[in-house]
Amino acid sequence: MKEVKSIKLTSLNNEIEKEILLLLKEEGQCIYGEIIKQSNLSYNKGKETIYSLINKGYIRYAGRSTKLELAIDLI
């Protein structure tokens, strides 16, 4: 997993990733299912996108909980 400090939202090409990152910026933390529901994604597409964001180091699990949060500063 890459160590990323901050990213510009405009540098992202994937609109679904942008939407999820903005949701987490606004909410602070969200459970996995809530992210998928708020983004109006199918379960598989939501899972794929969330895993992609985790692998990029953009989001992470908050401690030992099932909630996800930003792992970067979104500018």
N, C-alpha and C positions, 0 to 999 in steps of 0.2 A: 504494500500500500504506500502510495506516494505521500510525502509530507508537504501539504499545501497550506500556506498561511492565509491568503486572500485571493479572491478572483473577482473580476468584473463580470457582472451578469450579462453584459452585452457581448462578452467574448464567447459565450456559449451558443452553439448552433441548435441544440436540441430543445425545442419548446417545452416538452414534457419535463425535462430536467430543470429548466428554469422555473416552471410552475411549482414543482416540488420544493425547490430551494427557497422560493419566495414564501411558500406556505410555512416552512420551518422557520424562516426569519420572522414572520408575523406571529406565529404561535409559540415559538421557543422549542417546544417538544411535542411530538405527536406519536401515537402508536401507529404501527405499520398499516393496519386496516383503515385507519382514519385518513392516512395519506392517500391510499388508493381510492377511498370513497370521495374525498374532497377533489381529487384530480379526475374523477369520472373515468377511471381506467379499468380495463379488465384485470382480473387477478394476475394473470400471467404477465401482462405488459407492465403492471405496477411492480411486481416482484422483480422483473428483469431490470427496470429502471432504478429501483431502489438499490439493488445489488451493484449496479454499475456505479451509482453515486458513492456507495460505501467503498468500493474498490478504488475509486479515484481519490478517496480521502476527503470528499466534500461533506459527507454526513457520517454519523457514528451512532452507536447505541449509547444512551445516557446511563453510564454506570452499569449496573447489573439489571436494569429494567428492560422492558420491551419497547420503551419509547426511543424514538430517534431524534437527533438534534443536529444542527449545523456543526461541522468540525472546522469550519473556515469563517473568515470574515467575508461577507458578501457586500461588494461595493458596486 
